[in-house]
Amino acid sequence: MNFDVTTERLSGQQVVISPAGEVDLYTAPELKQELLDAIESGATDVIVDLTRTTFIDSAALGVLVGAVRRLRERDGRLSIVCSERSIRKIFEITGLDRVLAIHASRQEALGVVGSAV
């Protein structure tokens, strides 16, 4: 499967970034750039929707942790949508499920973001 990433601005500060395919050493820089662009354009509530993501590795995890740090500097937050058990397990094994807000659906993540604004 080829890699693709789309960005949807829901409001001035809310953005959903949706990678599709494998996010690994080769494709993580593209995800990182999408996140940086969103943050630099003023997004403080960023949702990364992994629904169409088939695999992530340590490079992808590093990109997500870096985004969390940048957003926290701006009083923002990063939320993850992940329904795939194998990907969710990676967050649990690494302990990142305690650092990242992980939601089972996009609607759930949007509800949390919406209630915090």
N, C-alpha and C positions, 0 to 999 in steps of 0.2 A: 504494500500500500504506500502510496506517495504521501508526503507530509504536506499539510496545508494549515494555515492559521488565519482565522478571521477575527476582526475586532468590531464590536457593536457598541456604540456610545448610546447609553440609555438616557443620560442627562449630562449636564456639565461635569459632574463628578463621578458618575457611575459608568463603568465600562465592563463588558463581558468579552473575554478573550477565549476563543475556542480553537485549540489545536486539534488536528485530526491526523491519525496515523501514529507513527513512532516518534517520541520525543527522546532523542539520545544525543550523544556527543556531536553528531553532525547536524542535527536539526535544532538543538537547544538554543544556539545563537539567534535563530530567527524568532523563537518564542521570547527570548530575552529582549530583543529589539522591539517587539510589539509591546511588551510590558513597559520598557523604558519610554517609548513614545507616548503611551497612555499616561504614565505618571508625569512626564514632562509637560504634557498638555493640560494638566490640572486634575486628573482623576485621583480621587482619594479612596474610593470604594471600588475595588477591582475584584471581579469574579473570574477565575480561570475554570472554564467548563471542560472537564476531561471526558465527557460522555463519548466523544468520537475518537478518543485516544486509546491506542491498543497496547502501548508499552511506554514506560518511562525508566530512565536510568539515573545514576548519580548526577550527571550533568543537568538533567531536568530538575532534580531536587535542588541543586545549587542555585539554579535560576530562580526558582520559587522562593527560596530562603532570601536571596538577594533582593527580590521584589518586596518581601515582607519588611526587610530593614529599611528600604527606601520609603515605603509607605508609612511606616511608623514614625520616621523623621518628620513626616507631614501630617501627623495625626490621622493617618489613613489605615485601611485594613485590606487584607487579601483573603478572599474566601475561595475554597476549592469545591467544585461539583464533581463527585466521583461515585459512580454506582457500580463500577467494575470491581469485583472482590479481589482479583489479583493485584490490581493497582493500589487499591485501598490498603492491602496488606503491606505493601512497601512503605507506606506512610506509618503504619503501626510498628513495623519492625525497626524502623529508624527513629521512632519516637516523635516524628514530625506531626503525628496526629494530635499531639499535645501543644504544638506551636501554631499549626494552621487550623483554621476553621474549615472542617470538611463536612459537606452536605450531600445527601443522597440524590437531590434533584436541584435543578436550576430554580424552580419555584421556591423551594425551601431557602436557598441562598438569597434569592431576591427578597424574600420576606424578612430575613435577618437584616440585610442591608437597608431595606426600606424602613424598618422599625428603628434603626440606629440614626437615621438622618433627621 
